[in-house]
Amino acid sequence: MNMRVPSEVRTVAEGLRAGGYEAYLVGGCVRDLLLDRTPKDWDVTTNAKPEDIQRLFPESFYENDFGTVGIKTDSEDERLAVIEVTPYRTETGYSDKRRPDSVAFGDNLEEDLARRDFTINAIAYDEAKGQIVDPYKGQKDIELKVLRTVGVAAERFEEDALRLMRAVRLVAELEFALDADTAAAILEKGPNLKHVSRERIRDEFVRILESKQPMQALVLAQQLGILEYIAPDLTKGIGIEQNQAHSYDVFGHLMRALQHAADKDWPLELRLAAVFHDVSKPETRRWSDEKKDWTFHGHEVVGARVTRKALENMRFSRETIERVSKLVRWHMFFSDPDQITLSAVRRMIRNVGEENIWDLLNLRICDRIGTGRPKEQPFRFRKYKAMVDEALRDPISVGMLKTDGSRIMEKFHMKPGPELGWTLNALLEDVLEDPARNTQEYLDIRTKELIALSPEMLKELGDSGKRKREEKESEELNKILEKHGVS
């Protein structure tokens, strides 16, 4: 078998063999090659010890307790800038449910593969010979699209509790099914996640959210009893019936909103906002005898606080926490374009920030899809988006000029009055005809020419400039309406 292996990786493997050692590609990169996917990183395993590897590769570094040496390459591809080489090793004792108490370097590839988590990650490849080493039938599981542990599932999860989340994440990333014994062991060993740092929980949670099927992964995590150790606030929405506008309970709604963000390939912050935006509906739910339905007044305010706390608990960055909690806080914005003014839209933009406004609108789309409504952008919402575009756009006005009334009065000794306004409008017409003219040097020369004209001629030029501005403004607004399909 011959698989496409980059020259940087081949060079490292060849260097090890030239030094008298074995070298195999191993783990996720081999799995991805067999799946015809592009590996995100490349790992090589060998019977060389760390000091042997560094002797062979002076441009390397060794900064961990597990034998992994990073070998620098000259690649411009960041995935290949460093190739990690790890000696064969065996591990014993996992008292913290996360890391081995002791690591011993070995000479046996099969022993090294035996310590790995899943069969699809316990495959080694000698790219020089085109030879696969697969003692746990990982290739067969890839063919069947099944995720199965190496050996006894309960033992693998007892060794490293983070594998519980990794299993769910791989199911979402690879679109595989869980082996029955593996699923049963996750149900049994779920509480071990309490021993894993929140930073490591966050890292796996992010990878789940960034996968193509985050809804499948989080629903599976809930079914297997581990979601409560990942994001317990989300579990409170299970079985919480909503009002008549919704087809699903709160949990189902959040999952579908998240999935729509993933389907659109929207960024992490928006996916986090989608999965948390209605997180506080359970505690704010009240029955209205008047409406004969459930209400959730203030759930966005409470939800922003709950979201902030949840993200702080998982050690997300301050920037991410601020952005996501702001999106959750303002996701209930009033968006009926027939009942709001442009100033109201501008106030909303100020509330959420210009940098977040389009994510807020996309969150509303996720929210709508999550209710079970098939159309993501009805006419009124597209019209609201056009209003946002208009509010964000700098209006066409004399304020665009590289001069102003104060400067003209000071430089040309002009007095306040209608002549000043005519002059500015005439200058604006010149700039609209040719934006390159918008320099202080040109405008000063042109101003001198204009103020030498008779008041009647200056007024005529000023009125012409005003008409030109209004025509240009109307043209720009029509472009916005056409862009959003509401012209």
C-alpha positions, 0 to 999 in steps of 0.5 A, a space after each residue: 500500500 502506498 499513501 501520500 506522505 509529505 516529503 518533510 515526514 519522509 525525510 524524518 523517517 528516513 533520517 531515523 532509519 539511516 541512524 539504524 532505528 525503526 520508524 513508523 507513522 502512527 495514530 491519527 495521521 495514518 487513520 486520516 490517510 486511510 480515510 482519504 482525509 488530510 491529516 492535521 498533524 503528523 506523528 512518527 514512532 520509533 525505537 530510538 530514545 529521545 537523546 538518540 533522536 536529538 543527536 540525529 536531528 540537531 534542529 529539535 526540542 524535547 520539553 515533556 515527560 513522555 519522550 516526544 521530540 519535536 523536529 523542526 522542518 523548513 516547511 511553510 505549511 504549519 502542519 508540517 513545520 514540526 514533526 513529532 517523534 515519540 519512542 515506543 513506550 509502555 505506561 503503567 498506573 493512572 491514579 489521576 484518571 488522566 496521565 500515566 504514573 510512569 512511562 518506560 521507553 521500549 523496543 517493541 512497536 506492538 507494545 506501543 500500539 497496545 497502549 493506544 485508545 481506539 483501534 483506528 488510532 492503533 495502526 502504524 505505517 512504514 511509508 518506505 515499504 508501504 507496509 501496514 501494522 494493524 494488530 487490532 483490526 483498525 482498518 476493518 473498523 474504518 471500513 465498518 465506520 465503527 469506533 472501538 477501543 483497543 482491548 477492554 473498553 472500561 480499562 482504556 477509559 479508566 486510564 484516561 478519562 478524557 478518552 470519554 469525550 474523545 470518543 464522542 468527538 471522533 464520532 462527530 468528526 468521522 461520522 462513525 458509530 460507537 461499538 456497543 461495548 465502548 458505549 457501555 463503558 462510557 456509561 459506566 466510567 462517565 464520572 471519571 470526567 470529574 478528574 479532568 481539568 476544565 481546560 482539557 474539557 474545553 479543548 475537546 468541547 471546542 473540537 466537538 463544536 467545530 466538527 461537522 456534526 456537533 448536534 450528534 456528538 452532544 446528543 450522544 454525550 447526553 445519552 451516555 451520561 457525560 454531558 453533565 460533566 461537560 456543560 451541565 447547564 445544557 442538560 437542564 433544557 431536556 424535556 422543557 416544553 416551549 411555547 407554540 412557536 417551537 417544535 422541540 424542547 429547549 435542549 432539542 432547540 439548542 442542538 438544532 440551532 448549533 447544528 445550523 451554525 455548523 452547517 453554515 460553517 460559522 465561527 466558534 463564537 457563533 456556535 457557542 452562542 447558538 448552543 447557549 442562547 436559550 440556556 436559561 429558559 428552564 428557570 425563567 419559564 412561567 405559565 401565562 393564563 392570558 396567553 394560555 402558553 409558556 413565557 420566558 421573560 428575561 431569559 436572555 439576561 439571565 442566560 448571558 450571566 449563565 453563559 459567562 459563568 459556564 465559559 469562565 468555568 471552562 477557562 475560555 479567553 476573556 475575549 470569547 466570553 465577552 463576545 458570546 455572552 453579549 450575543 446571548 444577551 441581545 439575541 432577542 432584539 426586536 426586528 420588525 422593520 415596519 415598526 422600528 426606525 433606523 435610530 433603533 437599529 443603530 442603538 442595537 448596533 451600539 449595544 452589541 458592537 459593530 464587530 458582532 452585529 452580523 454574528 447576532 443576525 446569524 444567531 437569529 437565523 440559527 434560533 429560527 431554524 432551531 424552532 423547526 421553521 424551514 425558512 431561515 430568512 423571511 422577507 421581513 428579516 432580510 429587510 431588517 438586515 438591509 436596515 443594518 447595512 444602511 445604519 453601518 454605512 457612512 452616509 454620503 455627506 460633506 462630512 466625507 470631505 478632507 476639509 470642513 466649514 471651520 477650516 474654510 472659514 479660517 483659511 479663506 476668511 469666509 463668514 458663516 452663512 448660505 455661501 459656506 453651505 453652497 461651497 461645501 456642496 459644490 466641493 462634494 459634487 466634485 469628489 463624487 465625480 472623482 473620489 481622487 479629488 478628495 485631498 486637502 490640496 485639491 479642495 483648497 484650490 477648488 475652494 479658492 475658485 468657488 468663493 471667487 464666483 458670484 453668489 448666484 453662480 455659487 448657489 447654482 453649483 451648491 444646489 447641483 451638488 446637493 442634488 448629486 448627493 441625494 441621487 448618490 445616496 438613493 443609488 447606494 440604498 437601492 444597492 443595499 436593498 437589492 443585495 438583501 432581496 428586498 428591493 
